[in-house]
Amino acid sequence: MRVTLGATASLLTLALAAGAVANDLAPTSDETIYFRGWQYKTDIVQDNVDRYNNELGGNVDYATVTGDYPAIMETNLIAGAELDILYANPSQAARYFDGGWVMTAENLPNIDEIKADMYPNILEAWTYKGELTGLSYFVSTRGVMHVNLEQYYELGYTDDDFPATWDELYEQVYEMRERGVEQPLLPHWLSEWYGISWGFVFEVMNRGGEIADPDTHQPVMDTAEGSPAWATLADWKRIWNDGLVPEEVLTYNESAYIDAYASGRYVFSPQQLYDLETFNRPDRSQIAGQASLLPYQGQSWGLLDSAVYLMTSRNRSDEHTQDVMNFASWYGFEDHEGEIFVGQRWMEESMLFSGYKSVMESDATAERMKGALAREQDIDAVLGVYAATPYPKGIWNVVWSEEFNSWLRDELQEFLLRDGDIGAMLTAINDRIDQLNRQYGL
C-alpha cells in the first residue's frame, strides 16, 4: 500500500504545526538526515548542504551514488535503508510512489505556495495519481541538437541551411560525408540508463510518433514501414552500417560523451540543453564560442528531462520527519531567507532550468543565459526548443518505467550490433509493454 505522511493523525498534526512557522526551517531534533544523489557537480551540492548545516544547525549527511542509480536507490528503498531525501526522475518517482517508499510533496505545509510558483506543464509532469511527487531539482531538454558552427560554416553551410527535421538532418549528414567529414554525427547512443533508449524515445516523438498512451499506458507505437518508429530505426541502421558514427559511442558514459563532442570532432550531437554552457567554456571545450543549437522550425528536438527531490517514508519519529520536511523545503524551494537559493544557484552555475517561474523569469537568469550562449539569438532558440519539448508520459509516469527502459537499452544496443530486423524490434517493444501492463494489472 502507498504510504504518505498524511496517513497518520500525529504526522498530520505535525505538518499543520510546521505551517505556522513555514520559514522556520531549522532542525527540531539531533537526528541525521541522509541525502543521496547521482554524480553531478557534487562539490556544489556539498556546499549547499554545508550552508544549511552551518547556518541552521542542520544534521544533513550528503553522499553521491555511482553506478546504476535507479537500481541502487530502489534496493535501498526496499530495504528501508538510511535514506531520507534523494534525487529522482519522474519515472523513478512514479515507481517509488507505487512502492509506498516515498511521502509526496503534498505533505509540505507550504505546498500551495510551491505549486503556485511552478509552470503548469512541469507541475503536470511531476504529478502522479493526483499528487506532486517532489520538489524541483532541474528541468531541461535532453536531445537538443547541438551544432558546431565553426565546422558547419567551413563546410559551406549557413544558418539558413539548418535542418528542421530528423530526415533533413540525416540527409545533411550524408552531404557532409561527401564534403570530407567522415563522422559528422555523435548520436545519443551512450551506455547510460538514459542513453540509447531515451534517444529512441525522443526521436520517435520528435517525428510525431508515440510509444504508449499517456493515460492507459497501452502500446500505441505504429510498427508499419514508414512510421516514425520505423523511420528512426531505419536511419539508425543506415548511419551505423555506413560508418557515419563512432562505434565507441555505445560504450560512453555521459562524461565521455560530453568530452567527445567538446573535442570539436563532430558537427551535430543531441545533448543536454544546459551543456550549451559547457561547450562554450574555453576551459572545457575546443568549440567555445561556436557551440549553438538547431532552432525549433516545426519539429521538436529531444524530450523533457527533469528531476525532483523526493522524501522517503521510512520509519522515523515525528520530529525526525519534520526535519526531513524542513530541509527538503529549504533545498528544493525557498531557504530561511525566502529565496530559492539552490534553484537559482544551479541556474547560475550550470544553466540548469528550474520548474519555478521565479527562477526562470528573474533578471539574474536572463543575464546568465546571455553569458552562456554563443550568440544573442540563441536565447530565443533555446526558449523555442524548450517550449516545444515533448514528455513521454505514457512510458515514464508508470510503475514499470524503469524495467522497460533497462530492457529497451539492452535491446537497442543488440539491434545495432547484430543488424537486427526493424519490424521484429518494434513488435518486441509493443509486446514488452503489453507484458508489463499485464504484470502490473494495468
Buried (B, 14 or more C-beta within 10 A) or exposed (E): EBBBBBBEEEBEEBBEEBEEEBEEBBBBBEBBBBBBBBBBEEEBBEEBBEBBBEEBEBBBBBEEBEEBBBEBBBEBBEEEEEBBBBBBBBBBBBBBBBBBBBBBBBBBBBBEEBBEBBBEBBBEBBBBEEBBBBBBBBBBBBBBBBBBBBBBEEBEBEBEEBBBBBEBBBEBBBBBBEEEBEBBBBBBBBBBBBBBBBBBBBBBBBBEBBBBBBEEBEBBBBBEEEBBBBBBBEBBBEBBEEEBBBEEBBEBEBEBBBBBBBEBBBBBBBBBBBBBBBBBEEEBBBBBBBBBBBBBBEBBBBBBBBBBBBBBBBEBEBEBBBBBBBBBBBBBBBBBEEBBBBBBBBBBEBBBBBBBEBBBEBEEBEEBBEEBBBBEEBBEBBBBBBEBBBBBBBBBBBBBBBBBBBBBBEBBBEBBEEEBEBEEBBBBBBEBBBBBBEEEEB
